[in-house]
């Protein structure tokens, strides 16, 4: 018994270690799958419209005796699928009804007995009211591309009409129903075979061409959208789990942390539901900070004229007298840099940011030379309230800053020691009275089908 418990424990530990939480998850509802159907069915119609059917040969009794006949050069001329549906049920089940098919072919015959009369001509084959069903298994390849595998194809063509032209077409038309029966089995087999083949070859080729690693316009980073496992098909939706990680193009390495588990998918009412974790933003922060990108200089011309503090030592005369005494009436530049990767914690309605960094305060002399006056350590905390609301027919996510605070400390100084408490008070006042209102005057809206946040 003890050994059994140990074995079960090891299995559970290994299973947990091998499971990978997604950076983001999507769920395509029946409405979303219907959109995929509306896109995919015309593509399949196009490919099947070039279908060539093997020659059909047979023997039949006719008013003139036994004859050998053959249909050749059989080609689809028209294919219409007016009604179709896709439903998830472990696989994706594709159904179509009222299918119409028009086929063109050539025919010839030869009497078995003397005088072995022969004839030839053309014919039209029309199929109406056909129904079709095919199961499509959705998976993922080793690089995270979606894959499809079609099987269990069924096609029923209850109404087939063959009309012969030229030669002894009057003769063929007398027993066309017998030939139609042979044609029915061949047509059903070939259309199913071609449908499965096109889904499994052309479909996978198209899916493999999807770029799951998207390079961003900054030319520095890319986002990995690869599937982590095969999509899951439930009765009302199809769920996909994605990596959702930023990488530095010049030196791609895995982030030293992992996503938190997402809640299970519930009832989906929109075309697509998306669950985002803070892992995506945190890998972006990790990549940009380790890549040395999170640096920014604030210069005097960037400060709004109405702000009480301007980037000139004269503005800081009362706050930091030592600064003004050593560098009177000189322009200043603030060099901002993150010292550790920023972190984001996402809750259902709020996003909390923490940014460790430092501010290097430069003064610019008359020769345009920058000299370091002092360096401040900073820990920036920000809260952003996130809401999802309707805007006409669209779902929109909006963001508003609700809290911003900078904890300051003196790291080094070239103007002598000074108390940062007064700078701290000034920073708090600027954040509340100027920076947060300025941020919120801009509207940050993203149109989405539906966005849900996960931890």
C-alpha positions in Angstrom: 0.0 0.0 0.0 2.8 2.4 0.9 4.5 1.7 -2.4 1.3 2.4 -4.3 0.9 5.8 -2.5 4.5 6.7 -3.4 3.9 5.8 -7.1 0.7 7.9 -7.2 2.5 10.8 -5.6 5.3 10.6 -8.2 2.8 10.5 -11.1 1.0 13.6 -9.7 4.3 15.5 -9.3 5.4 14.6 -12.9 2.0 15.5 -14.3 2.1 18.9 -12.5 5.6 19.6 -13.7 4.7 18.8 -17.3 1.6 20.9 -17.4 2.2 24.4 -18.8 -0.2 27.3 -18.0 -1.0 29.6 -20.9 -0.1 33.2 -21.2 -3.5 33.7 -22.7 -6.5 31.6 -23.6 -9.2 32.0 -26.2 -12.6 30.3 -26.6 -14.4 30.3 -29.9 -18.1 30.0 -29.3 -20.6 28.5 -31.7 -21.0 32.0 -33.2 -17.2 32.2 -33.7 -17.0 28.7 -35.2 -19.8 29.7 -37.6 -17.6 32.7 -38.7 -14.8 30.2 -39.4 -17.3 28.1 -41.4 -18.3 31.0 -43.5 -14.7 31.7 -44.4 -13.6 28.0 -44.9 -16.5 26.6 -46.9 -16.0 28.9 -49.9 -12.3 28.0 -50.0 -13.2 24.3 -50.0 -15.8 24.9 -52.7 -13.1 26.5 -54.8 -10.7 23.5 -54.4 -13.4 20.9 -55.0 -14.6 22.7 -58.2 -11.5 21.4 -59.9 -12.1 17.8 -58.9 -11.5 15.2 -61.6 -13.4 11.9 -61.2 -12.0 8.6 -62.5 -13.5 7.0 -65.6 -16.6 4.9 -65.0 -17.1 1.8 -67.0 -19.9 -0.9 -67.0 -22.2 -3.2 -68.8 -26.0 -2.6 -69.3 -28.9 -4.1 -71.2 -30.4 -1.9 -73.8 -33.1 -2.1 -76.5 -30.4 -3.0 -78.9 -28.8 -5.7 -76.7 -25.9 -5.8 -74.2 -23.5 -2.9 -74.4 -20.3 -1.8 -72.8 -20.2 1.8 -71.8 -17.8 4.3 -70.3 -17.8 7.8 -69.0 -14.5 9.7 -69.2 -13.1 13.2 -68.9 -15.4 13.6 -65.9 -15.0 17.0 -64.3 -16.8 19.1 -61.8 -18.3 22.2 -63.4 -20.2 23.7 -60.5 -20.5 23.1 -56.8 -22.8 25.0 -54.4 -23.1 24.4 -50.7 -26.0 26.7 -49.5 -26.4 25.2 -46.0 -23.6 24.2 -43.7 -22.7 24.1 -40.0 -19.8 23.4 -37.7 -20.4 22.0 -34.2 -17.8 21.0 -31.6 -18.1 17.6 -30.0 -14.6 16.3 -29.2 -13.9 17.0 -32.8 -15.3 19.7 -35.2 -18.2 18.1 -37.0 -18.9 19.8 -40.4 -22.3 19.2 -42.0 -23.7 20.4 -45.3 -27.0 20.0 -46.9 -28.9 20.8 -50.2 -25.6 20.5 -52.0 -25.8 21.0 -55.8 -23.2 19.5 -58.1 -23.0 19.9 -61.9 -20.6 17.5 -63.7 -19.6 17.4 -67.4 -18.3 14.2 -69.0 -17.8 12.4 -72.4 -19.4 9.0 -73.1 -19.0 6.2 -75.5 -20.5 2.7 -76.0 -19.9 -0.5 -77.9 -22.3 -3.4 -78.5 -21.1 -6.7 -77.1 -22.5 -8.7 -80.1 -22.0 -8.3 -83.8 -22.1 -5.9 -85.5 -20.4 -4.2 -82.5 -22.0 -0.8 -83.2 -20.2 2.1 -81.4 -21.1 5.7 -80.5 -20.0 8.6 -78.4 -21.0 12.0 -77.2 -21.2 14.2 -74.1 -23.3 14.3 -71.0 -24.4 16.5 -68.1 -24.7 15.1 -64.6 -26.7 17.1 -62.0 -26.8 16.2 -58.3 -29.3 17.9 -56.0 -30.2 17.6 -52.4 -26.9 16.0 -51.4 -25.9 15.9 -47.7 -22.4 15.6 -46.3 -20.7 15.2 -43.0 -17.0 15.1 -42.1 -15.2 15.1 -38.8 -12.2 17.4 -38.4 -9.7 16.7 -35.5 -7.9 19.9 -34.5 -4.4 19.6 -33.0 -1.1 21.4 -32.7 2.3 20.7 -34.3 5.7 20.9 -32.5 6.1 24.6 -33.3 2.6 25.5 -32.0 0.8 25.8 -35.3 -2.8 24.5 -35.4 -3.3 21.4 -37.4 -6.4 19.6 -38.8 -7.0 16.0 -39.7 -10.3 15.1 -41.5 -11.8 11.6 -41.2 -15.2 9.8 -41.3 -16.5 11.6 -44.4 -20.0 10.7 -45.5 -21.8 11.9 -48.6 -25.2 10.9 -49.8 -26.4 12.0 -53.3 -30.1 11.0 -53.4 -31.0 12.7 -56.7 -28.7 12.2 -59.7 -29.9 13.0 -63.2 -27.8 12.2 -66.3 -28.6 13.7 -69.7 -26.7 12.4 -72.7 -26.0 14.4 -75.9 -24.8 13.5 -79.4 -24.5 10.0 -81.0 -27.0 7.5 -79.7 -27.9 9.7 -76.7 -31.5 8.7 -77.1 -30.4 5.2 -76.3 -28.4 6.1 -73.2 -31.2 8.3 -71.9 -33.4 5.2 -71.8 -31.3 3.5 -69.2 -29.5 6.5 -67.7 -30.9 5.5 -64.2 -28.8 2.3 -64.3 -25.6 4.3 -65.1 -26.5 6.9 -62.5 -26.4 4.2 -59.8 -22.8 3.3 -60.8 -22.0 7.0 -61.0 -23.5 7.7 -57.5 -21.0 5.4 -55.7 -18.0 6.7 -57.6 -19.0 10.3 -57.1 -19.6 9.9 -53.3 -16.3 8.1 -52.9 -14.2 10.6 -54.9 -15.8 13.8 -53.4 -15.2 12.4 -49.9 -11.7 11.4 -50.7 -10.9 14.8 -52.2 -12.5 16.7 -49.3 -10.4 14.8 -46.8 -7.3 15.2 -48.9 -7.8 19.0 -49.3 -8.4 19.5 -45.6 -5.4 17.4 -44.6 -3.0 18.8 -47.2 -4.1 22.3 -48.2 -5.7 23.1 -44.9 -2.5 22.2 -42.9 -0.3 24.0 -45.4 -2.4 27.2 -44.8 -2.3 26.7 -41.0 1.4 26.1 -41.1 2.0 29.4 -42.9 0.4 31.3 -39.9 3.2 33.2 -38.2 3.0 32.3 -34.5 5.9 34.5 -33.7 5.0 38.1 -34.5 7.7 40.7 -34.8 6.8 44.1 -33.3 7.3 47.4 -35.0 10.1 48.3 -32.6 12.3 45.8 -34.5 13.6 44.6 -31.1 11.0 42.1 -29.8 8.5 39.5 -30.9 5.5 37.9 -29.3 5.1 34.1 -29.3 1.5 33.1 -29.9 2.2 29.4 -30.3 -0.3 26.8 -29.2 0.8 25.0 -26.0 -1.4 22.0 -26.7 -4.1 20.7 -29.1 -7.3 22.8 -28.9 -10.1 21.4 -26.8 -13.6 21.0 -28.4 -16.5 21.1 -25.9 -20.2 21.1 -26.9 -20.5 24.9 -27.1 -17.0 26.2 -27.8 -13.4 25.4 -28.9 -10.7 26.4 -26.4 -7.1 27.2 -27.3 -4.2 27.9 -25.0 -1.3 30.0 -26.2 2.2 30.8 -24.9 1.8 34.6 -25.0 5.4 35.6 -24.2 7.7 38.4 -25.4 11.2 37.7 -26.6 14.2 39.8 -27.5 15.1 39.2 -31.1 18.8 39.5 -30.5 18.9 37.2 -27.5 15.7 35.2 -27.0 15.5 33.6 -23.6 12.7 32.2 -21.5 11.4 34.5 -18.7 12.4 33.3 -15.2 8.7 33.0 -14.1 5.6 31.2 -15.3 1.9 32.2 -15.8 -0.6 31.6 -13.1 -3.5 29.1 -13.8 -6.5 30.5 -15.6 -10.1 29.7 -14.6 -11.9 27.1 -16.7 -14.0 28.3 -19.6 -17.6 28.8 -18.7 -20.6 29.7 -20.9 -19.4 31.7 -23.9 -21.9 34.1 -25.5 -19.6 36.2 -27.7 -17.9 35.2 -30.9 -14.6 34.9 -29.1 -13.7 35.2 -25.4 -10.1 36.1 -24.5 -8.4 35.6 -21.1 -5.2 37.5 -20.7 -2.7 36.9 -17.8 -0.3 39.5 -16.4 2.4 37.1 -17.6 2.3 38.7 -21.1 3.0 42.2 -19.8 5.6 40.9 -17.3 7.5 39.1 -20.0 7.5 42.4 -22.0 8.9 44.2 -18.9 11.5 41.5 -18.5 12.6 41.6 -22.1 12.7 45.4 -22.4 14.5 45.9 -19.1 17.2 43.2 -19.7 17.6 44.5 -23.3 18.4 47.9 -22.0 15.3 49.5 -23.6 13.6 50.9 -20.6 15.5 54.2 -20.6 14.2 57.6 -21.4 15.4 61.2 -21.1 13.0 64.0 -20.2 14.3 67.3 -21.6 13.0 70.9 -20.8 10.9 71.3 -23.9 8.9 68.2 -23.0 7.5 69.8 -19.8 4.1 71.6 -20.2 4.5 75.4 -19.6 1.8 75.4 -16.9 3.6 72.9 -14.7 4.9 74.5 -11.4 8.3 72.8 -11.7 10.3 73.3 -14.9 13.5 71.6 -15.8 15.7 74.5 -14.7 17.7 74.7 -11.5 15.9 78.0 -10.7 12.6 76.0 -10.3 14.3 73.9 -7.6 15.9 76.8 -5.7 13.6 76.4 -2.7 13.4 72.6 -2.9 17.2 71.8 -3.2 19.2 75.0 -2.5 22.5 73.1 -3.0 21.5 72.4 -6.6 20.9 76.0 -7.4 24.0 77.2 -5.6 26.3 74.9 -7.6 24.5 75.2 -10.9 22.6 78.5 -11.0 19.9 78.9 -13.7 20.9 75.9 -15.7 18.8 73.5 -17.8 18.2 70.1 -16.4 17.6 66.6 -18.0 16.1 63.7 -16.2 17.5 60.3 -17.2 14.9 57.6 -16.4 15.9 54.0 -16.3 14.3 50.8 -14.9 16.7 49.0 -12.7 14.7 45.8 -12.5 11.9 44.5 -14.7 8.5 46.2 -14.1 5.8 43.9 -12.7 2.1 43.9 -13.4 -0.6 42.2 -11.3 -4.0 42.0 -13.0 -7.3 41.7 -11.1 -10.8 41.6 -12.7 -11.1 45.4 -12.7 -7.7 46.8 -11.8 -4.1 46.5 -13.1 -1.3 47.2 -10.5 2.1 48.3 -11.8 5.4 48.3 -9.9 8.4 49.8 -11.6 11.8 49.8 -9.8 14.2 52.4 -11.3 16.3 55.4 -10.9 16.4 59.0 -12.0 19.7 60.6 -12.9 19.5 64.4 -12.8 21.8 66.1 -15.2 22.5 69.8 -15.5 23.5 71.3 -18.8 26.2 74.0 -18.7 26.8 76.8 -21.2 29.0 74.5 -23.3 26.0 72.0 -23.6 27.9 69.5 -21.4 25.9 67.3 -19.2 27.0 66.8 -15.6 25.4 64.5 -13.0 24.0 66.4 -10.1 22.5 63.5 -8.2 20.8 60.2 -8.6 17.5 59.2 -7.1 16.3 55.7 -6.5 12.6 55.3 -7.4 9.9 52.8 -6.8 6.8 53.7 -8.9 3.4 52.3 -8.0 0.4 52.8 -10.3 -3.1 51.5 -10.4 -5.2 51.5 -13.6 -8.9 50.8 -13.5 -10.0 48.6 -16.4 -13.6 48.4 -17.6 -15.4 46.7 -20.4 -18.5 48.4 -21.8 -20.6 48.5 -25.0 -19.9 51.1 -27.6 -22.6 50.7 -30.2 -22.2 47.1 -31.5 -18.6 46.8 -30.2 -17.2 45.7 -26.8 -14.6 48.3 -25.7 -12.0 48.1 -22.9 -11.2 51.4 -21.3 -8.3 52.2 -18.9 -8.1 55.1 -16.4 -5.2 55.8 -13.9 -6.5 55.9 -10.3 -3.3 55.9 -8.3 0.3 57.0 -8.9 3.1 57.2 -6.3 6.8 57.4 -6.5 8.9 56.5 -3.5 12.2 58.4 -3.7 15.6 57.8 -2.1 19.0 59.4 -2.6 21.4 57.0 -4.2 24.4 59.4 -4.9 25.0 63.1 -5.0 27.6 65.6 -6.4 26.0 68.6 -4.7 26.2 67.4 -1.1 23.6 65.6 1.0 20.0 66.8 1.1 16.7 65.6 2.4 14.5 64.0 -0.3 11.3 64.4 1.8 10.5 67.7 0.2 11.1 66.3 -3.2 8.8 63.4 -2.2 6.1 65.8 -1.3 6.4 67.7 -4.5 6.3 64.4 -6.5 3.2 63.3 -4.7 1.5 66.6 -5.5 2.5 66.5 -9.1 1.2 63.0 -9.5 -2.2 63.8 -8.0 -2.8 67.2 -9.4 -1.1 67.0 -12.9 0.1 63.6 -14.0 -2.9 61.4 -13.4 -5.4 64.0 -14.9 -3.1 64.4 -17.9 -3.0 60.6 -18.4 -6.8 60.3 -18.1 -7.4 63.2 -20.6 -6.2 60.7 -23.2 -8.7 57.9 -24.0 -7.2 54.4 -24.0 -9.9 52.3 -25.7 -9.5 49.0 -27.4 -12.3 47.4 -29.4 -12.6 43.7 -28.4 -15.1 40.9 -28.7 -14.8 40.2 -25.0 -11.8 40.5 -22.7 -11.5 38.8 -19.4 -8.5 39.1 -17.1 -6.8 36.2 -15.4 -4.2 36.1 -12.6 
